[in-house]
Amino acid sequence: MTRERLYLFDTTLRDGAQMNGVDFTLHDKLTIAKLLDDLGVDYIEGGYPGANPTDTELFGKDRAFDAAFTAFGMTRRPGRSTSNDPGLATLLDARADAICFVAKSWDYHVRVALETTNEENLASIRDSVTAATQKGREVLIDCEHFFDGYKANPDYALSCAKAAYQAGARWVVLCDTNGGTLPHEIERIVGDVVREVPGDHVGIHAHNDTEQAVANSLAAVRAGARQIQGTLNGLGERCGNANLVSIIPTLKLKPEFAERFEVAISDEKLRTLAHASRMIDEMLNRAPNRHAPYVGESAFATKAGIHASAIAKDPATYEHVTPDRVGNERKILVSDQAGRSNVLSELERIGLSVDRNDTRVTRLLDEVKEREAAGYAYEAAHAS
């Protein structure tokens, strides 16, 4: 059976840079862009040329990536022509393969934030897409606040999406900008949209303010969207963006998605995912999230004795995927929660082969539990 293609759009260097405490230098951006390109994502959004010196310099030279290197910026300003908008001119002159415009799709924002009319906003979308396509760029439109806008005025939100598509945008990206939409709402609304705009031209951009960004992204795919936007480790403003480090292995390893869809990331590159995740944290000088799904240090760590005993017989009893598929490793911890299997696994790890009925194993386990009751901790003290 032929699988449908899903496209991955990484915005770590643009939306991820809006997270508190994140500040990328030009060298950082180029290093991360290479990391993303090696991983195999389809689009790398580098930043907003003209908004700051780093991004302007980043897009001042041609960059040799297999991924489509993408510049971000606003549609033309209300009341200006495309030939008389300095911000748009800077964007069109950027050395980029694609341009991602952000456009209002909630009539409330059109009125309050842009202080213009609904029709002028639609004209701005059409004019900007046309100007970029005439320059030979692939065009994406981020329909900002799309889901809130759809709930308030579905006809107008849809008219924004259709205006972009009909003007020639390759991708119309539906943004849950405030991060408050729930998966069942995402699935219903995306389903409505793909009846008007073909699903292979529709993307999802989810924020994580209700801890739903990954679930919302997958719900959008189920409803017909074929591009997912996100960031490494879920970096992003406020509570972050959809975490591609969780989305990618789900698409690759879970049958619901793996049997229906293909992504550009190979099995070999999937095994570098944990390294990529930790490299980002190292560059940001922050401790990795040890409990991160798939790639965290504790993602495949087992502490309870009955779990360790089952894993010794067959790891599938307590692992939803094998850790090596994502570049992680199994850990059996020794603590006051441990059983004989935990101790045997740790002894095997350090190269000691001991019969499971050896009475010394029981004595060792009893001593660990007595010492932990006295205040010692052994689960992270492998040398002890």
C-alpha positions in Angstrom: 0.0 0.0 0.0 1.3 3.4 -1.0 1.8 5.7 2.1 1.0 9.4 2.1 3.8 11.8 2.6 3.9 13.9 5.8 6.1 17.0 5.9 8.0 18.2 8.9 8.6 22.0 9.4 11.0 22.9 12.2 10.8 26.4 13.7 13.3 26.0 16.5 15.4 28.9 15.2 12.4 31.2 14.9 9.5 30.3 17.3 11.9 28.4 19.6 14.0 31.5 20.0 11.0 33.2 21.6 11.2 31.0 24.7 12.4 32.7 27.9 16.1 32.1 28.4 16.8 31.1 24.7 19.2 33.4 22.8 20.8 32.0 19.7 24.0 33.5 18.1 24.5 33.2 14.4 26.9 30.3 15.0 24.3 28.6 17.1 21.7 29.0 14.4 24.0 27.6 11.7 25.0 24.6 14.0 21.3 23.8 14.8 20.3 24.2 11.1 22.9 21.6 10.1 21.7 19.3 12.9 18.1 19.6 11.6 19.2 19.1 8.0 21.2 16.0 9.0 18.2 14.7 10.8 16.1 15.0 7.7 13.3 17.6 8.3 11.7 19.1 5.2 11.7 22.8 6.2 14.0 24.8 8.5 12.6 28.2 9.5 15.7 30.2 10.2 14.2 33.4 11.5 12.8 36.8 10.6 15.1 38.8 8.3 15.0 42.5 9.1 13.8 41.9 12.7 17.3 41.7 14.2 21.0 41.7 13.0 21.4 38.0 13.6 18.6 36.9 11.4 19.4 39.5 8.8 22.9 38.2 8.5 21.7 34.6 8.5 19.6 35.3 5.4 22.3 37.5 3.8 24.1 34.5 2.2 23.0 31.4 0.4 22.8 28.4 2.7 23.4 24.9 1.3 20.8 22.7 3.0 18.7 19.8 1.6 15.8 21.1 3.6 13.9 24.2 2.4 15.5 27.1 4.3 12.6 29.3 5.2 12.3 33.0 6.1 9.5 34.3 8.3 7.8 37.6 8.1 4.5 39.5 7.9 2.2 40.0 5.0 2.1 43.5 3.6 0.9 46.2 5.9 -2.6 47.5 5.6 -2.8 50.5 3.3 0.5 49.8 1.6 1.2 48.2 -1.7 3.6 45.3 -2.0 6.1 47.7 -3.8 5.9 50.2 -0.9 6.4 48.0 2.2 10.0 47.9 3.4 9.4 44.8 5.6 8.0 42.8 2.7 10.9 44.0 0.5 13.4 42.7 3.0 11.6 39.4 3.2 11.5 39.0 -0.6 15.2 39.8 -0.9 16.2 37.2 1.7 18.3 34.3 0.6 15.6 31.7 1.3 14.0 28.8 -0.5 10.6 29.5 1.0 8.8 32.3 2.8 6.4 31.8 5.6 4.0 34.7 6.0 2.1 35.2 9.3 -1.4 36.5 8.6 -4.4 37.3 10.8 -7.3 34.9 10.5 -9.4 36.0 13.5 -11.6 39.0 12.7 -11.2 40.2 16.2 -7.4 40.6 15.7 -8.0 42.2 12.3 -10.1 44.8 13.9 -8.1 45.3 17.2 -4.5 44.5 16.4 -4.3 45.5 12.7 -6.9 48.2 12.9 -8.1 47.4 9.4 -11.0 45.9 7.6 -11.6 42.2 6.9 -11.4 42.7 3.2 -8.1 44.6 3.4 -6.6 41.8 5.4 -7.7 39.3 2.7 -6.2 41.5 0.1 -2.9 41.7 2.1 -2.8 37.9 2.1 -3.4 37.6 -1.6 -1.0 40.3 -2.6 1.8 38.9 -0.4 1.5 35.4 -1.7 1.5 36.7 -5.2 4.5 38.8 -4.7 6.5 35.9 -3.2 5.5 33.4 -5.9 6.5 35.9 -8.6 10.0 36.0 -7.0 10.1 32.2 -7.3 9.7 31.4 -3.6 7.7 28.6 -2.2 5.0 30.2 0.0 3.5 29.2 3.3 0.9 31.2 5.2 0.7 30.8 9.0 -3.0 31.6 9.7 -2.5 33.1 13.2 -5.2 32.4 15.8 -7.0 30.3 13.3 -8.9 28.0 15.7 -10.0 30.9 17.9 -11.0 32.8 14.8 -12.9 29.8 13.4 -14.9 29.4 16.6 -15.8 33.1 16.5 -16.4 33.5 12.8 -15.9 30.3 10.8 -16.7 31.9 7.4 -14.0 34.6 7.8 -11.3 32.3 9.1 -12.0 29.9 6.1 -11.9 32.9 3.7 -8.4 33.7 4.9 -7.2 30.1 4.3 -8.9 29.9 0.9 -7.5 33.3 -0.1 -3.9 32.1 0.6 -4.4 28.8 -1.2 -6.1 30.4 -4.2 -3.3 33.0 -4.5 -0.8 30.2 -4.8 0.4 29.3 -1.3 1.9 25.8 -1.2 0.9 25.4 2.5 -1.9 27.0 4.5 -0.9 26.4 8.1 -3.6 26.5 10.8 -2.1 28.0 14.0 -3.4 27.4 17.5 -1.5 30.5 18.6 -2.9 30.7 22.1 -2.5 27.0 22.7 -6.0 26.6 24.2 -7.7 24.4 21.6 -8.3 20.7 22.5 -7.7 17.7 20.3 -11.3 17.0 19.5 -11.8 20.6 18.4 -8.7 20.5 16.3 -9.8 17.3 14.5 -13.3 18.7 13.8 -12.1 22.1 12.6 -9.3 20.7 10.4 -11.8 18.3 9.0 -13.9 21.3 8.0 -11.0 23.1 6.4 -9.8 20.2 4.3 -13.2 20.2 2.6 -12.3 23.6 1.3 -8.5 23.5 1.0 -6.9 20.2 -0.1 -5.3 18.4 2.9 -1.9 18.0 1.2 -1.8 21.9 1.3 -2.8 22.1 5.0 -0.4 22.3 8.0 -0.8 22.5 11.8 1.1 24.8 14.1 0.3 24.0 17.8 1.3 25.7 21.0 1.5 23.8 24.3 -0.4 26.0 26.8 -2.7 23.1 27.7 -0.1 20.4 27.3 -1.9 19.3 24.1 0.4 20.5 21.3 1.7 17.0 20.3 -1.9 15.5 20.6 -3.3 18.4 18.6 -0.7 17.9 15.9 -1.5 14.2 15.6 -5.3 15.0 15.6 -4.8 17.4 12.7 -3.0 14.7 10.8 -5.9 12.3 11.4 -8.3 15.0 10.1 -6.3 15.5 6.9 -3.4 17.9 7.5 -0.2 16.9 5.9 2.4 19.2 7.4 3.4 19.5 11.0 5.2 22.5 12.5 7.1 22.2 15.7 10.5 22.6 17.5 13.2 20.4 19.0 12.4 19.7 22.7 9.2 21.8 22.4 11.0 25.2 22.6 8.8 28.1 22.1 7.0 31.1 23.6 5.2 30.7 26.9 4.7 27.0 27.4 6.4 26.0 24.1 5.5 24.6 20.8 4.7 21.1 19.6 7.7 18.9 20.4 9.1 17.3 17.2 11.2 15.0 19.4 8.0 13.3 20.5 6.1 13.7 17.2 8.8 12.2 14.9 9.1 8.8 16.7 5.3 8.5 17.1 4.9 9.0 13.3 7.7 6.5 12.6 7.0 3.8 15.2 3.3 3.8 16.0 1.3 1.7 13.5 -1.6 4.1 13.2 0.7 6.6 11.6 3.6 4.5 10.3 1.4 2.3 8.2 -0.4 5.2 6.6 2.3 7.9 6.3 6.0 8.3 5.5 8.4 11.1 6.6 11.8 12.0 5.2 13.6 10.9 8.4 15.2 7.4 8.0 15.4 4.7 10.6 19.1 5.4 10.8 18.5 9.1 11.5 15.8 8.3 14.0 18.5 6.6 16.1 20.2 10.0 16.4 17.2 11.7 17.9 18.2 11.4 21.6 21.6 12.9 20.6 20.0 15.8 18.8 17.7 16.5 21.8 20.6 16.6 24.2 22.7 18.6 21.9 20.1 21.4 21.9 20.0 21.4 25.7 23.8 21.5 25.9 23.9 24.5 23.6 21.4 26.3 25.8 23.3 25.3 29.0 20.3 23.6 30.6 19.8 20.2 32.0 17.9 17.8 29.7 14.5 16.7 30.8 15.2 13.3 32.2 11.5 12.4 31.9 11.1 13.4 28.3 9.2 10.8 26.2 11.4 8.6 24.0 14.7 10.4 24.6 14.8 11.3 28.4 17.3 9.5 30.6 14.3 8.0 32.5 12.2 7.2 29.5 13.2 3.5 29.6 14.3 3.3 33.3 12.7 0.7 35.5 12.8 0.9 39.3 10.1 -1.5 40.5 11.2 -5.1 41.1 8.1 -6.8 39.5 8.7 -4.6 36.4 12.4 -5.5 36.2 11.6 -9.2 36.5 9.2 -9.0 33.6 11.6 -7.0 31.5 14.3 -9.6 32.1 11.9 -12.1 30.4 10.8 -9.8 27.6 11.4 -6.0 27.5 8.1 -5.6 25.5 6.2 -6.2 28.8 7.0 -2.7 30.0 8.4 -0.9 26.9 6.2 0.6 24.2 9.1 0.7 21.8 12.7 -0.5 22.0 15.0 2.3 23.2 17.7 1.9 20.6 15.2 2.9 17.9 15.5 6.5 19.1 19.1 6.4 20.3 18.2 5.8 24.0 19.0 2.9 26.3 17.3 0.7 28.9 18.2 1.3 32.6 17.3 -1.1 35.4 17.7 0.8 38.7 18.7 -0.6 42.1 16.8 1.0 45.1 14.6 0.1 48.0 11.9 -0.6 45.3 14.1 -3.2 43.7 13.8 -6.9 43.5 16.3 -9.7 42.7 16.0 -9.0 38.9 17.2 -5.4 39.4 20.4 -6.5 41.1 21.1 -9.2 38.6 20.6 -6.7 35.7 23.0 -4.3 37.3 25.6 -7.0 38.0 25.3 -8.1 34.4 25.8 -4.4 33.2 29.1 -4.3 35.0 30.2 -7.6 33.7 29.5 -10.0 36.6 27.6 -13.2 35.8 25.8 -14.5 39.0 23.3 -17.2 39.4 19.9 -15.8 40.2 19.6 -18.2 43.2 23.0 -17.2 44.7 22.3 -16.2 48.3 24.6 -13.3 48.0 22.1 -11.5 45.7 19.5 -11.6 48.5 22.0 -10.3 51.1 23.0 -7.5 48.7 19.4 -6.5 48.1 18.6 -6.5 51.8 21.6 -4.3 52.5 20.6 -1.8 49.8 17.1 -1.6 51.3 18.5 -1.1 54.8 20.9 1.6 53.7 18.2 3.4 51.7 16.0 3.4 54.8 18.9 5.1 56.6 19.1 7.8 54.0 21.4 6.5 51.3 20.3 6.5 47.6 21.6 4.0 45.1 19.5 4.3 42.0 21.8 6.9 40.4 25.0 5.7 42.1 26.1 3.0 39.7 29.6 2.8 41.0 28.4 2.1 44.5 
